Amino acid sequence: MRSRAAIHEDFVTRFHFGERPAPTNAQELDAVEVELKSKLPVAFREFMTRYGTVYTPAILEEISDNNIDHTDIQNFLNPKEAVAGTKGYWSAGMPDDVIGIATDCMGNMIGFRRQAESSEDAPVVFFDHDFVEVSELASSFDEFLAWYLDHLKGQLPNG
């Protein structure tokens, strides 16, 4: 079984486009928790404080080229975008128990359900703004990232 650190590193190595972004600092994530009245899962906090706002536009191309029926992920939001985006989507119909941490290519929100207590990991949910529906994508953040590693090639070294 892959470790969390290996899943996160492999995901960023294979799918991030461009220079690696600066890591998000813990204080910025603390501010997200205060603003959205929710604790973020440890797995997500570890990812963001190590890698920051990862940008993965090639995931859509690979999913489309291979006719895979799965949500793409385009970018992880910086803390200010996560707060503003979540609050904006709440006013546009997203249930207020969902907080956004990333978007797909169509601007749909990927995130977590709000939680009062800190947890090691949490299910990842998808808010479809066209149908105003929430569905679960994965039972954990690590599983969410691992799906892409297990089903897509990404940008493999030397290839």
GITA-V180923 format. One line per field, one symbol per residue. ss: DSSP state (h for helix, s for strand, l for the rest). psi: psi as a letter, one per 40 degrees, with the letter a starting at -180 (. if undefined). burial: + if it has 9 or more other C-alpha atoms within 8 Angstrom, else -. A space follows every 50 residues. Layout:
ss->???
psi->???
burial->???
This chain:
ss->lllhhhhhhhhhhhhllllllllllhhhhhhhhhhhlllllhhhhhhhhh hlllsllhhhhhhhhlllllllllssllhhhhhhhhhhhhhllllllsss ssslllllsssssllllllllllsssssllllssssssllhhhhhhhhhh hllllllll
psi->hiidddddddddddehhaihiiihiddddddddddefiiiiddddddded daghhfdedddddddefhgihihdihiiddddddddddddeeehieehhi eiiaeeeihhaiiiidiiidiiihihhhddefihihdieidddddddddd eidagiif.
burial->------++-+++-++++-----++---++-+++---+++++++++-+++- ++++++++++-++--------++++++++--++-++--++---+---+++ +++++--+++++++---++-+++++++++--+-+-+++++++++++-++- -+-+-----
